[in-house]
């Protein structure tokens, strides 16, 4: 959780979760761009390897059989003050990668680390809708985990292939301006909830 540095400034931890298994993911690129915009008193960590999580089953969710990456995910969420989830839109919904991650993170029921956690959903898509339908489904899923979903600002990056360069850097100034406003609002909301 948040701590204070030697200057008395509150240190705040934000965790990024990308719902894409692609090595060239615009959603992962979007998380990295947001991470660079966060204030200096905020530590940003992008959790790696969500696509390597086995599908959640209760039979392997015990101290002997639980995959190391599943425990690492739970620990990372528990230690974060807030989370940003970036999801692509597949077939009008979230990806199996992010749904499976939430399934792992939301156990044990009622006592998991997503309860009351501040979460900002974002998405990037090559379509003109920018992942709107996926975010609607993600908000429904996070309602069941009792998370504090931050519904404003909404971050939908449409036609993402025109907004990042070949080095995966965000280059569209209008999107950068919107993200800066979104980051300011997200930090203010998340600090109140932490």
C-alpha positions as CSV (number, residue, x, y, z in Angstrom):
1,X,0.0,0.0,0.0
2,X,1.0,3.6,-0.1
3,X,3.9,4.9,1.9
4,X,5.7,8.2,2.5
5,X,9.1,9.1,1.2
6,X,11.8,11.1,3.2
7,X,10.2,14.4,2.1
8,X,6.8,13.4,3.5
9,X,5.4,12.9,0.0
10,X,2.9,10.1,-0.3
11,X,4.2,7.2,-2.4
12,X,1.4,5.6,-4.4
13,X,1.5,2.3,-6.4
14,X,-0.4,1.7,-9.6
15,X,-0.5,-1.7,-11.3
16,X,-1.1,-2.1,-15.0
17,X,-2.8,-5.2,-16.3
18,X,-3.0,-5.8,-20.1
19,X,-5.6,-8.2,-21.4
20,X,-3.7,-8.8,-24.6
21,X,-1.5,-11.8,-25.4
22,X,0.0,-10.0,-28.4
23,X,3.7,-9.0,-28.4
24,X,2.6,-5.9,-30.3
25,X,-0.4,-4.9,-28.3
26,X,-1.8,-1.4,-28.5
27,X,-3.3,-1.9,-25.1
28,X,0.0,-2.7,-23.5
29,X,1.4,0.3,-25.4
30,X,-1.4,2.4,-23.9
31,X,-0.6,1.3,-20.4
32,X,3.1,2.2,-20.9
33,X,2.1,5.6,-22.2
34,X,-0.1,6.2,-19.1
35,X,2.6,5.0,-16.8
36,X,5.0,7.6,-18.2
37,X,2.4,10.4,-17.5
38,X,1.9,9.5,-13.8
39,X,3.3,12.0,-11.2
40,X,6.7,11.3,-9.7
41,X,5.3,10.1,-6.4
42,X,3.5,7.3,-8.2
43,X,5.2,4.0,-8.9
44,X,3.9,2.2,-12.0
45,X,4.3,-1.5,-12.5
46,X,3.1,-3.4,-15.6
47,X,2.4,-7.0,-14.6
48,X,4.0,-9.3,-17.2
49,X,2.8,-12.8,-18.2
50,X,-1.0,-12.8,-17.8
51,X,-1.3,-14.9,-20.9
52,X,0.7,-17.6,-19.1
53,X,-1.9,-18.1,-16.3
54,X,-3.6,-21.4,-16.6
55,X,-7.4,-21.3,-16.6
56,X,-8.7,-20.9,-13.2
57,X,-10.0,-24.1,-11.5
58,X,-10.6,-24.6,-7.8
59,X,-8.6,-27.8,-7.9
60,X,-5.3,-26.1,-8.4
61,X,-6.1,-23.1,-6.2
62,X,-4.5,-24.3,-3.0
63,X,-1.1,-23.7,-1.3
64,X,0.5,-26.8,-2.9
65,X,-0.7,-26.5,-6.5
66,X,-1.4,-22.8,-7.1
67,X,0.8,-21.6,-10.0
68,X,3.5,-19.2,-9.0
69,X,2.3,-16.6,-11.4
70,X,-1.2,-16.7,-9.9
71,X,0.1,-16.0,-6.5
72,X,2.4,-13.2,-7.9
73,X,-0.7,-11.6,-9.5
74,X,-2.6,-11.7,-6.2
75,X,0.3,-10.2,-4.4
76,X,0.8,-7.5,-7.0
77,X,-2.9,-6.5,-6.7
78,X,-2.8,-6.6,-2.9
79,X,0.3,-4.3,-2.9
80,X,-1.2,-1.8,-5.4
81,X,-3.2,1.3,-4.4
82,X,-4.9,1.3,-7.7
83,X,-5.1,-0.7,-11.0
84,X,-5.4,0.3,-14.6
85,X,-6.8,-2.5,-16.8
86,X,-6.4,-2.3,-20.5
87,X,-8.5,-4.7,-22.6
88,X,-8.8,-5.2,-26.3
89,X,-12.3,-6.1,-27.6
90,X,-12.8,-9.6,-28.9
91,X,-16.3,-10.5,-30.2
92,X,-17.9,-7.5,-28.4
93,X,-16.3,-8.4,-25.1
94,X,-13.2,-8.7,-23.0
95,X,-10.4,-11.1,-23.8
96,X,-10.0,-14.5,-22.1
97,X,-6.7,-13.3,-20.8
98,X,-8.2,-10.5,-18.6
99,X,-11.3,-12.5,-17.6
100,X,-9.0,-15.4,-16.4
101,X,-6.8,-12.9,-14.5
102,X,-9.8,-11.5,-12.7
103,X,-11.1,-15.1,-12.0
104,X,-7.7,-15.8,-10.2
105,X,-7.6,-12.5,-8.5
106,X,-11.1,-12.7,-7.2
107,X,-10.5,-15.7,-4.9
108,X,-11.1,-16.5,-2.1
109,X,-14.6,-15.1,-2.5
110,X,-15.3,-12.1,-0.4
111,X,-11.8,-11.8,1.0
112,X,-9.7,-11.2,-2.2
113,X,-7.6,-8.2,-3.0
114,X,-9.9,-6.7,-5.6
115,X,-12.5,-5.7,-3.0
116,X,-12.7,-1.9,-2.8
117,X,-9.6,-1.6,-5.1
118,X,-9.7,1.5,-7.3
119,X,-9.7,0.3,-11.0
120,X,-9.6,2.4,-14.2
121,X,-10.7,0.5,-17.3
122,X,-9.1,1.6,-20.6
123,X,-8.9,0.2,-24.1
124,X,-7.3,0.7,-27.4
125,X,-8.6,-0.7,-30.7
126,X,-8.1,-0.4,-34.4
127,X,-11.9,0.0,-34.7
128,X,-13.6,3.4,-34.5
129,X,-15.3,2.3,-31.3
130,X,-12.1,1.9,-29.3
131,X,-13.3,-1.1,-27.3
132,X,-16.4,0.5,-25.8
133,X,-18.3,-2.8,-25.6
134,X,-15.4,-4.6,-24.0
135,X,-15.2,-1.9,-21.3
136,X,-19.0,-2.2,-20.6
137,X,-18.5,-6.0,-20.0
138,X,-15.4,-5.4,-17.9
139,X,-17.3,-3.0,-15.6
140,X,-20.0,-5.7,-15.1
141,X,-17.3,-8.2,-14.2
142,X,-15.7,-5.8,-11.8
143,X,-19.1,-5.1,-10.2
144,X,-19.1,-8.7,-9.0
145,X,-15.6,-8.3,-7.4
146,X,-16.8,-5.3,-5.3
147,X,-14.1,-3.1,-6.9
148,X,-14.3,0.7,-7.0
149,X,-14.5,1.1,-10.8
150,X,-13.7,4.6,-11.9
151,X,-16.2,5.4,-14.6
152,X,-14.9,8.8,-15.4
153,X,-12.8,9.6,-17.3
154,X,-13.6,7.1,-20.0
155,X,-10.5,6.2,-22.1
156,X,-11.3,4.6,-25.5
157,X,-8.4,5.0,-28.0
158,X,-10.0,4.3,-31.4
159,X,-8.0,3.7,-34.6
160,X,-5.0,2.9,-32.4
161,X,-2.9,1.9,-35.3
162,X,-2.8,5.5,-36.4
163,X,-1.8,6.8,-32.9
164,X,1.3,4.8,-32.1
165,X,4.5,4.8,-34.1
166,X,6.6,1.7,-35.1
167,X,8.5,2.0,-31.8
168,X,5.2,1.6,-29.9
169,X,5.2,5.2,-28.7
170,X,2.0,7.3,-28.5
171,X,2.4,10.1,-31.0
172,X,-1.2,11.5,-31.4
173,X,-1.3,14.8,-29.6
174,X,-5.1,14.8,-29.1
175,X,-4.9,11.4,-27.5
176,X,-2.0,12.5,-25.3
177,X,-4.0,15.6,-24.1
178,X,-7.0,13.4,-23.3
179,X,-4.8,10.9,-21.4
180,X,-3.2,13.7,-19.3
181,X,-6.7,14.8,-18.2
182,X,-7.6,11.2,-17.6
183,X,-4.5,10.6,-15.5
184,X,-5.1,13.7,-13.3
185,X,-8.7,12.6,-12.6
186,X,-7.7,9.0,-12.0
187,X,-5.0,9.9,-9.5
188,X,-7.4,12.2,-7.6
189,X,-10.1,9.5,-7.5
190,X,-7.7,6.7,-6.6
191,X,-5.9,8.6,-3.8
192,X,-9.3,9.3,-2.2
193,X,-10.2,5.6,-2.3
194,X,-6.8,4.3,-1.1
